[in-house]
Amino acid sequence: MTQTKTQRYVALDVLRGMTVAGMILVNNPGSWSHIFPPLKHAPWTGCTPTDLVFPFFLFCVGAAMAFSFAKYGDSLNRKSAWKLVKRGILIFLVGLGLNMFPFYPTSPHDAGWTFGQNWVYWLQHVRIFGVLQRIAMCYVLGGFLALWLKKPKKILIGLACVTFLHWLLLYLFGTEPGWSTLEGNISGKIDIALLGENHVYHGYGIAFDPEGLLGALSGAGTVLLGYFIGQTIRNTENKTEAVAKLYTTAAICLALACIWSIWLPISKPLWTGSYVLYAGGWAILCLAFFVWFIDVKGKEKAFTPFKAMGMNPLFAFVMAGLISKIFGRMIHWTTADGKATNCLNWFYRNCCVSIFGDNEYASLMYALCYVALFLGMAMLLYRKKIIIKL
């Protein structure tokens, strides 16, 4: 069946919903001390299943764009450009707002989220970038390139150009101890020069933001790859034939990624070109399976909760972040034995740990329960036919 301009591929909604569920899962373990290895990020180079969830989402952004921008003639014009810019700014501001929430300062010496007086400290230490900000930047840049290039062959050339340019910048401007290392890469230095050390991520022990500015260039390549695949399945009338094309493309991407990784390491923090192809290959492979299983074989019912989440993906992600901050940090109290706790910690200790003990299984149970909460929320919106767009 030929796809209309506004018709959805159910498989794409399911993959996007599963990706958001995965993002929530890996971001909200019961205990950061007890996590199964596949649910951890690779330290710097390499790739775990956890490292795939973010590029999967950017891939889905690009694939969905190939459908949603069909009404603009797949071309860059005033209306399509305005939609890209407006939505990109909105997503970026929501991400920044999520970083700033709950909008009052906390002293570095405070044990919890209290109404402190140190506004200067708060304003000087707000992180500017983040997951939503990276999505916004890649959406805008990748969208402009895709609509400007239009044709599939040109889009692939654009993908090659942005990933190669990203590699070239890393290689030419890196410093000791090496252009692809945490300390020597140029990506972190660009963010520090633009924003200052206090406004970037410090989770690696030094100031380096894995969602920084330079990575948005190669991240746009992930969007372009998704757009190319979206065009492929939209313009292929026979869905079984589309599946075959996707499997072939996935194999090519994975092979190229492994070859390229000899010279350019697969690294999520740097979002290297080899990582774009590697994660993209797995994303295409998963999409091919779901197109065959759901859109060809009609096995949709079992995936309805993920389809529902895939129709409100950013809303679910934002709500997961808000609830984590509200019930995990803002609302807290001291127990009878003098220990500080909060709603989420109470649930983890009294429900998960009491069943499994304080270990990886309890931590995973908590994360799964947290995901289930937002799957239920998504199902409620789905049944009421409510789609909240950012």
Buried (B, 14 or more C-beta within 10 A) or exposed (E): EEBEEEEBBBBBBBBBBBBBBBBBBBBBBBBEEBBEEEBBBBEBBBBBBBBBBBBBBBBBBBBBBBBBBBEBEBEBEEEBBEBBEEBBEBBBBBBBEBBBBEEBBBEEEEEEBEEBEBEEBBEEBEBBBBBBBBBBBBBBBBBBBBBEBBEBEBBBEBBEBBBBBBBEBBEEBBEEEEBBBBBBBBBBBBBBEEBEEBBBBEEBEEBBBBBBBBBBBBBBBBBBBBBBBBBBBBEBEEBEEBBBBBBEBBEEBBEBBBEBBEEBBBBBBBBBBBBBBBBBBBBBBBBBBBBBBBBBEEEBEEBBBBBBBBBBBBBBBBBBBBBBBBBBBBEBEEEEEEEEBBBBBBBBBEBBBEEBEBBBBBBBBBBBBBBEBBBEBBBEBBEEEEEEEB
